[in-house]
Amino acid sequence: MINPRPQLLPQDVENLIGDLLFNDDGLIPAIAQQHDTGEVLMMAWMNEQAIRQTLVTGRVCYWSRSRQALWRKGETSGQVQNLIDFRWDCDGDTILIQVDQTGVACHTGRRHCFYNALREDGPVILAKVETDPSVLYGSSDTKE
């Protein structure tokens, strides 16, 4: 059973943001993890505005470095991430977002982005494409 997200006061959100350590570009790395399995889904970047929107709406929002704009996960593909828990590390410089992922998390159509591994015989692909990216985005080279 999913625990309901607590209703946060605006001041609590601002205090949290003030305690986090952002890089020189105003960004902080965010790891998305499936809340019930522990599966690591993806890594993306968040800025202050993305964190605010995520905490207020409960729908995960990132910062797209390529588009220089907010990126609401699933706005193009429908592969939405709903926030379950928002955590940060001991240094305050990395976020762990526990989510309930709808569909695939990776723009390649795989469940997660960490599908490459190095084995004794060299690199291998661990996860198959579950959804054709052209179905998600209209072309195979488009990312959310």
Contact map, one row per residue, 1 for C-alpha under 8 A:
111000000000000000000000000000000000000000000000000000000000000000000000000000000000000000000000000000000000000000000000000000000000000000000000
111100000000000000000000000000000000000000000000000000000000000000000000000000000001000000000000000000000000000000000000000000000000000000000000
111110000000000000000000000000000000000000000000000000000000000000000000000000000001000000000000000000000000000000000000000000000000000000000000
011111000000000000000000000000000000000000000000000000000000000000000000000000000001000000000000000000000000000000000000000000000000000000000000
001111100000000000000000000000000000000000000000000000000100000000000000000000000011100000000000000000000000000000000000000000000000000000000000
000111110000000000000000000000000000000000000000000000000000000000000000000000000000000000000000000000000000000000000000000000000000000000000000
000011111000000000000000000000000000000000000000000000000000000000000000000000000000000000000000000000000000000000000000000000000000000000000000
000001111101100000000000000000000000000000000000000000110000000000000000000000000000000000000000000000000000000000000000000000000000000000000000
000000111111100000000000000000000000000000000000000000000000000000000000000000000000000000000000000000000000000000000000000000000000000000000000
000000011111110000000000000000000000000000000000000000000000000000000000000000000000000000000000000000000000000000000000000000000000000000000000
000000001111111000000000000000000000000000000000000000000000000000000000000000000000000000000000000000000000000000000000000000000000000000000000
000000011111111100000000000000000000000000000000000000000000000000000000000000000000000000000000000000000000000000000000000000000000000000000000
000000011111111110000000000000000000000000000000000100100000000000000000000000000000000000000000000000000000000000000000000000000000000000000000
000000000111111111000000000000000000000000000000000000000000000000000000000000000000000000000000000000000000000000000000000000000000000000000000
000000000011111111100000000000000000000000000000000000000000000000000000000000000000000000000000000000000000000000000000000000000000000000000000
000000000001111111110000000000000000000000000000000000000000000000000000000000000000000000000000000000000000000000000000000000000000000000000000
000000000000111111110000000000000000000000000001001000000000000000000000000000000000000000000000000000000000000000000000000000000000000000000000
000000000000011111110000000000000000000000000000000000000000000000000000000000000000000000000000000000000000000000000000000000000000000000000000
000000000000001111111000000000000000000000000000000000000000000000000000000000000000000000010000000000000000000000000000000000000000000000000000
000000000000000111111100000000000000000000000000000000000000000000000000000000000000000000011000000000000000000000000000000000000000000000000000
000000000000000000111110000100000000000000000000000000000000000000000000000000000000000000111000000000000000000000000000000000000000000000000000
000000000000000000011111111100000000000000000010000000000000000000000000000000000000000000001000000000000000000000000000000000000000000000000000
000000000000000000001111111100000000000000000000000000000000000000000000000000000000000000000000000000000000000000000000000000000000000000000000
000000000000000000000111111000000000000000000000000000000000000000000000000000000000000000000000000000000000000000000000000000000000000000000000
000000000000000000000111111000000000000000000000000000000000000000000000000000000000000000000000000000000000000000000000000000000000000000000000
000000000000000000000111111100000000000000000011000000000000000000000000000000000000000000000000000000000000000000000000000000000000000000000000
000000000000000000000111111110000000000000001111000000000000001000000000000000000000000000000000000000000000000000000000000000000000000000000000
000000000000000000001110011111000000000000001110000000000000000000000000000000000000000000001110000000000000000000000000000000000000000000000000
000000000000000000000000001111100000000000111100000000000000000000000000000000000000000000001110000000000000000000000000000000000000000000000000
000000000000000000000000000111110000000000111100000000000000000000000000000000000000000000000111100000000000000000000000000000000000000000000000
000000000000000000000000000011111000000111110000000000000000000000000000000000000000000000000111100000000000000000000000000000000000000000000000
000000000000000000000000000001111100000111110000000000000000000000000000000000000000000000000001111000000000000000000000000000000000000000000000
000000000000000000000000000000111110011111000000000000000000000000000000000000000000000000000001111000000000000000000000000000000000000000000000
000000000000000000000000000000011111111110000000000000000000000000000000000000000000000000000000011110000000000000000000000000000000000000000000
000000000000000000000000000000001111111000000000000000000000000000000000000000000001100000000000011100000000000000000000000000000000000000000000
000000000000000000000000000000000111110000000000000000000000000000000000000000000000000000000000000100000000000000000000000000000000000000000000
000000000000000000000000000000000111111000000000000000000000000000000000000000000000000000000000000000000000000000000000000000000000000000000000
000000000000000000000000000000001111111100000000000000000000000000000000000000000000000000000000000000000000000000000000000000000000000000000000
000000000000000000000000000000001110111110000000000000000000000000000000000000000000000000000000000000000000000000000000000000000000000000000000
000000000000000000000000000000111100011111000000000000000000000000000000000000000000000000000000000000000000000101000000000000000000000000000000
000000000000000000000000000000111100001111100000000000000000000000000000000000000000000000000000000000001100001111000000000000000000000000000000
000000000000000000000000000000111000000111110000000000000000000000000000000000000000000000000000000000001100000111000000000000000000000000000000
000000000000000000000000000011110000000011111000000000000000000000000000000000000000000000000000000000000000000010000000000000000000000000000000
000000000000000000000000000011110000000001111100000000000000011000000000000000000000000000000000000000000000000000000000000000000000000000000000
000000000000000000000000001111000000000000111110000000000000011110000000000000000000000000000000000000000000000000000000000000000000000000000000
000000000000000000000000001111000000000000011111111000000000111000000000000000000000000000000000000000000000000000000000000000000000000000000000
000000000000000000000100011100000000000000001111111000000000011000000000000000000000000000000000000000000000000000000000000000000000000000000000
000000000000000010000000011000000000000000000111111100000000000000000000000000000000000000000000000000000000000000000000000000000000000000000000
000000000000000000000000000000000000000000000111111110000000000000000000000000000000000000000000000000000000000000000000000000000000000000000000
000000000000000000000000000000000000000000000111111111000001111000000100000000000000000000000000000000000000000000000000000000000000000000000000
000000000000000010000000000000000000000000000111111111100000110000000000000000000000000000000000000000000000000000000000000000000000000000000000
000000000000100000000000000000000000000000000001111111110000000000000000000000000000000000000000000000000000000000000000000000000000000000000000
000000000000000000000000000000000000000000000000111111111111100000000000000000000000000000000000000000000000000000000000000000000000000000000000
000000000000000000000000000000000000000000000000011111111111100000000000000000000010000000000000000000000000000000000000000000000000000000000000
000000010000100000000000000000000000000000000000001111111110000000000000000000000010010000000000000000000000000000000000000000000000000000000000
000000010000000000000000000000000000000000000000000111111100000000000000000000000000000000000000000000000000000000000000000000000000000000000000
000000000000000000000000000000000000000000000000000011111110000000000000000000000000000000000000000000000000000000000000000000000000000000000000
000010000000000000000000000000000000000000000000000011111111000000000000000000000111000000000000000000000000000000000000000000000000000000000000
000000000000000000000000000000000000000000000000000011101111100000000001100000011110000000000000000000000000000000000000000000000000000000000000
000000000000000000000000000000000000000000000000010011000111110000000001100000011110000000000000000000000000000000000000000000000000000000000000
000000000000000000000000000000000000000000000100011011000011111000000111100000000000000000000000000000000000000000000000000000000000000000000000
000000000000000000000000000000000000000000011110011000000001111100000111100000000000000000000000000000000000000000000000000000000000000000000000
000000000000000000000000001000000000000000011110010000000000111110011110000000000000000000000000000000000000000000000000000000000000000000000000
000000000000000000000000000000000000000000001000000000000000011111111110000000000000000000000000000000000000000000000000000000000000000000000000
000000000000000000000000000000000000000000001000000000000000001111111000000000000000000000000000000000000000000000000000000000000000000000000000
000000000000000000000000000000000000000000000000000000000000000111110000000000000000000000000000000000000000000000000000000000000000000000000000
000000000000000000000000000000000000000000000000000000000000000111111000000000000000000000000000000000000000000000000000000000000000000000000000
000000000000000000000000000000000000000000000000000000000000001111111100000000000000000000000000000000000000000000000000000000000000000000000000
000000000000000000000000000000000000000000000000000000000000001110111110000000000000000000000000000000000000000000000000000000000000000000000000
000000000000000000000000000000000000000000000000010000000000111100011111000000000000000000000000000000000000000000000000000000000000000000000000
000000000000000000000000000000000000000000000000000000000000111100001111101000000000000000000000000000000000000000000000000000000000000000000001
000000000000000000000000000000000000000000000000000000000011110000000111111000000000000000000000000000000000000000000000000000000000000000000000
000000000000000000000000000000000000000000000000000000000011110000000011111100111000000000000000000000000000000000000000000000000000000000000001
000000000000000000000000000000000000000000000000000000000000000000000001111111111000000000000000000000000000000000000000000000000000000000000001
000000000000000000000000000000000000000000000000000000000000000000000011111111110000000000000000000000000000000000000000000000000000000000000001
000000000000000000000000000000000000000000000000000000000000000000000000111111000000000000000000000000000000000000000000000000000000000110000001
000000000000000000000000000000000000000000000000000000000000000000000000011111110000000000000000000000000000000000000000000000000000000110000001
000000000000000000000000000000000000000000000000000000000000000000000000011111110000000000000000000001000000000000000000000000000000000100000000
000000000000000000000000000000000000000000000000000000000000000000000000111011111000000000000000000011111000000000000000000000000000000000000000
000000000000000000000000000000000000000000000000000000000011000000000000111011111100000000000000000011100000000000000000000000000000000000000000
000000000000000000000000000000000000000000000000000000000011000000000000110000111110000000000000001111000000000000000000000000000000000000000000
000000000000000000000000000000000000000000000000000000000111000000000000000000011111000000000000001110000000000000000000000000000000000000000000
000010000000000000000000000000000000000000000000000001100111000000000000000000001111110000000000111100000000000000000000000000000000000000000000
011110000000000000000000000000000010000000000000000000000100000000000000000000000111110000000000111100000000000000000000000000000000000000000000
000010000000000000000000000000000010000000000000000000000000000000000000000000000011111000000000111000000000000000000000000000000000000000000000
000000000000000000000000000000000000000000000000000000100000000000000000000000000011111100000011110000000000000000000000000000000000000000000000
000000000000000000000000000000000000000000000000000000000000000000000000000000000000111110000011110000000000000000000000000000000000000000000000
000000000000000000000000000000000000000000000000000000000000000000000000000000000000011111011111000000000000000000000000000000000000000000000000
000000000000000000000000000000000000000000000000000000000000000000000000000000000000001111111111000000000000000000000000000000000000000000000000
000000000000000000000000000000000000000000000000000000000000000000000000000000000000000111111000000000000000000000000000000000000000000000000000
000000000000000000001000000000000000000000000000000000000000000000000000000000000000000011111100000000000000000000000000000000000000000000000000
000000000000000000111000000000000000000000000000000000000000000000000000000000000000000111111110000000000000000000000000000000000000000000000000
000000000000000000011100000110000000000000000000000000000000000000000000000000000000000111111110000000000000000000000000000000000000000000000000
000000000000000000000000000111100000000000000000000000000000000000000000000000000000000110111111000000000000000000000000000000000000000000000000
000000000000000000000000000111100000000000000000000000000000000000000000000000000000011110011111100000000000000000000000000000000000000000000000
000000000000000000000000000001111000000000000000000000000000000000000000000000000000011110000111110000000000000000000000000000000000000000000000
000000000000000000000000000001111000000000000000000000000000000000000000000000000011111000000011111000000000000000000000000000000000000000000000
000000000000000000000000000000011110000000000000000000000000000000000000000000000011111000000001111100000000000000000000000000000000000000000000
000000000000000000000000000000011110000000000000000000000000000000000000000000001111100000000000111110000000000000000000000000000000000000000000
000000000000000000000000000000000111000000000000000000000000000000000000000000001111000000000000011111000000000000000000000000000000000000000000
000000000000000000000000000000000100000000000000000000000000000000000000000000111100000000000000001111111000000000000000000000000000000000000000
000000000000000000000000000000000000000000000000000000000000000000000000000001111000000000000000000111111000000000000000000000000000000000000000
000000000000000000000000000000000000000000000000000000000000000000000000000000110000000000000000000011111000001000000000000000000000000000000000
000000000000000000000000000000000000000000000000000000000000000000000000000000100000000000000000000011111110111100000000000000000110000000000000
000000000000000000000000000000000000000011000000000000000000000000000000000000100000000000000000000011111110111110000000000000000000000000000000
000000000000000000000000000000000000000011000000000000000000000000000000000000000000000000000000000000011111111110000000000000000000000000000000
000000000000000000000000000000000000000000000000000000000000000000000000000000000000000000000000000000011111110000000000000000000000100000000111
000000000000000000000000000000000000000000000000000000000000000000000000000000000000000000000000000000000111110010000000000000001001100000010000
000000000000000000000000000000000000000000000000000000000000000000000000000000000000000000000000000000011111111000000000000000001111100100000000
000000000000000000000000000000000000000000000000000000000000000000000000000000000000000000000000000000011111111110100000000000111110000000000000
000000000000000000000000000000000000000010000000000000000000000000000000000000000000000000000000000000111100111110000000000000101100000000000000
000000000000000000000000000000000000000111000000000000000000000000000000000000000000000000000000000000011100011111100000000000000000000000000000
000000000000000000000000000000000000000011100000000000000000000000000000000000000000000000000000000000001101011111100000000000000000000000000000
000000000000000000000000000000000000000111000000000000000000000000000000000000000000000000000000000000000000000111110000000000000000000000000000
000000000000000000000000000000000000000000000000000000000000000000000000000000000000000000000000000000000000010111111000000011100000000000000000
000000000000000000000000000000000000000000000000000000000000000000000000000000000000000000000000000000000000000001111100001111100000000000000000
000000000000000000000000000000000000000000000000000000000000000000000000000000000000000000000000000000000000000000111110001111000000000000000000
000000000000000000000000000000000000000000000000000000000000000000000000000000000000000000000000000000000000000000011111111100000000000000000000
000000000000000000000000000000000000000000000000000000000000000000000000000000000000000000000000000000000000000000001111111100000000000000000000
000000000000000000000000000000000000000000000000000000000000000000000000000000000000000000000000000000000000000000000111110000000000000000000000
000000000000000000000000000000000000000000000000000000000000000000000000000000000000000000000000000000000000000000000111111000000000000000000000
000000000000000000000000000000000000000000000000000000000000000000000000000000000000000000000000000000000000000000000111111100000000000000000000
000000000000000000000000000000000000000000000000000000000000000000000000000000000000000000000000000000000000000000011110111110000000000000000000
000000000000000000000000000000000000000000000000000000000000000000000000000000000000000000000000000000000000000000011110011111000000000000000000
000000000000000000000000000000000000000000000000000000000000000000000000000000000000000000000000000000000000000000111000001111110000000000000000
000000000000000000000000000000000000000000000000000000000000000000000000000000000000000000000000000000000000000000111000000111110000000000000000
000000000000000000000000000000000000000000000000000000000000000000000000000000000000000000000000000000000000011000110000000011111000000000000000
000000000000000000000000000000000000000000000000000000000000000000000000000000000000000000000000000000000000010000000000000011111100000000000000
000000000000000000000000000000000000000000000000000000000000000000000000000000000000000000000000000000000001111000000000000000111111000000000000
000000000000000000000000000000000000000000000000000000000000000000000000000000000000000000000000000000010000111000000000000000011111000000000000
000000000000000000000000000000000000000000000000000000000000000000000000000000000000000000000000000000010000110000000000000000001111101100000000
000000000000000000000000000000000000000000000000000000000000000000000000000000000000000000000000000000000001100000000000000000001111111100010000
000000000000000000000000000000000000000000000000000000000000000000000000000000000000000000000000000000000011100000000000000000000011111111111100
000000000000000000000000000000000000000000000000000000000000000000000000000000000000000000000000000000000000000000000000000000000001111111110000
000000000000000000000000000000000000000000000000000000000000000000000000000000000000000000000000000000000000000000000000000000000011111111100000
000000000000000000000000000000000000000000000000000000000000000000000000000111000000000000000000000000000000100000000000000000000011111111000000
000000000000000000000000000000000000000000000000000000000000000000000000000110000000000000000000000000000000000000000000000000000000111111110111
000000000000000000000000000000000000000000000000000000000000000000000000000000000000000000000000000000000000000000000000000000000000111111110100
000000000000000000000000000000000000000000000000000000000000000000000000000000000000000000000000000000000000000000000000000000000000111011111100
000000000000000000000000000000000000000000000000000000000000000000000000000000000000000000000000000000000001000000000000000000000001110011111100
000000000000000000000000000000000000000000000000000000000000000000000000000000000000000000000000000000000000000000000000000000000000100000111110
000000000000000000000000000000000000000000000000000000000000000000000000000000000000000000000000000000000010000000000000000000000000100011111111
000000000000000000000000000000000000000000000000000000000000000000000000000000000000000000000000000000000010000000000000000000000000000010001111
000000000000000000000000000000000000000000000000000000000000000000000010111110000000000000000000000000000010000000000000000000000000000010000111
